Amino acid sequence: MIITTASVFVDDQQKALDFYTDKLGFQLKTDVPAGPFRWLTVVSPQAPDGVQLLLEPSEHPAVNPFKEALVADGIPFNSFGVEDVQAEYERLTALGVRFVQGPTPMGPVTAAVLDDTCGNLIMIAEMTDPEQAAPQD
């Protein structure tokens, strides 16, 4: 069994597509009409046949209170791996992306948290010390 699709709830699919492609650098994978919405996925250009991120409409009544609670508590909804958090932070900041937390060492990772403009906080993280992340016997 493998993970093929992960979701992020978005308040506007087109705005999300623009942000996730133009700012974060993902590529459009699938765009299919689905009733009043779209089955809209993006992928990493480094893994075009890898896991797809579904930009899913925030239509279910439970979604917005859930998202608002996460944002209020500063909890990222999803996390993306990057090779260099500081460099990615600088690149995205130059593109106008708003971060709620700059690059911060957290044990075996360095992470930063951004606002995706669609109601979510997203973490970008770099593995800085793989030895620390290994299970201890």
N, C-alpha and C positions, 0 to 999 in steps of 0.2 A: 504494500500500500504506500502511495506517495501523496504528498500535498500537491494539488494542481491549481487550486484557486484559494486565495484569502480575500476577505472583504474589508472595506473601510466604508462606513456610512457617510454620505455626503449630502449637503443640503441643495446642491445644484450640480448636476452631472457635467454640464459643459464647463462651468467654472472649475470644477475639480479636474477635468481632463486638461484644461489649459495649465493649471498649476502643476499637476503631476508630470506633464510633458515639458512645458516651457521652462519651469523653474527647477524641478527635481531631476529632470533628464530621462524619465521613463519614456517608453515608446508605446504607441497605440498598438494593441494586439487584436482586439475584437470590438466591433461596434455594430450591434444588431438591434433593430427595433424590438421592444418587449412591452407591448401595450402602450401606455402613455410614457414609458421610460425606455431605457436602452440597456442591453447586456453589454456593458462597457468595461473593457479590461485593458490594463497596461502591463508592460513587462520591463525588466531591466535590459538595457542594450547589451550587457555582458552575459545575459542568459535569456535570449529571445524565446527559447523553447522551455524555459523554466516556469516557476510559479507565477501565475497571473494574479494581479491585484484588481479585484472587482470594485468599481466605483459605484457602490450600491446606494440608491435613493434612501433618504432618512424618512420613509413614509410610515413605518409602523409606529403607533402611538407610544411605544416604550422607548423608541430610539432617542428622541431628543432629550428627555429627562436623563437618560443614561449618559449621553454625550456631555450634557451640561454638568452633570455631577463629576465626571472624569476631569473635565477642564477646570472646574472650580477647585478640585483637589490637586491639580497639576499632574495628573496621571496620563501618560501617553497611551493612545489607543493601539498603536502599532509601533514597530521598530524596524529600521532598515540598517543593514550593515554598510559601512564605508571603510575605505582603506586608511583615510586620514581625516579625522573629525575636524581638526583645526582648519585644514585647507578647504573642506566642504563647507564649514561654517562661514569662512571668509567669502567663498564663491557665492553661496546662497544669500548672504547678507548684502553683497554687492548687487544682487538681482532683486533686492527689496523684500526678501523673506524675513519675517519677524520671528525671532527666537525668544522663547520665554525662559530659557536656560542656556547659557553659553557652554562651551566645552568644559566638562568637569570629570576629573578622574574618579572612578567608582570601582575600586578593587581591580579586577582584571580587564576592565573596559574604561574607555573615555567616551562620554556621551554628551549630546546636546539635544535640546527639545525645541521643536519649531511648531508654529501655528500653520496648519495647511489651508487656511482661509475658508474651509468648508465645515467648520465645527469640531475639528479634532486637533489634539496635540500629537505629534509624531516624533519619536526619538530616532536620532541617527547615532550609531555606536560603532566604535573601533575596538577590536580586541587588542589590548596593549600588553597583556601578560598571560599568554595561553597556559602557562604552568599553574597560575593561580586558579584558573577555571577548571583544571583537571580534577576529577573526583579524588578525594583523599581516602586512603585505606585505613 
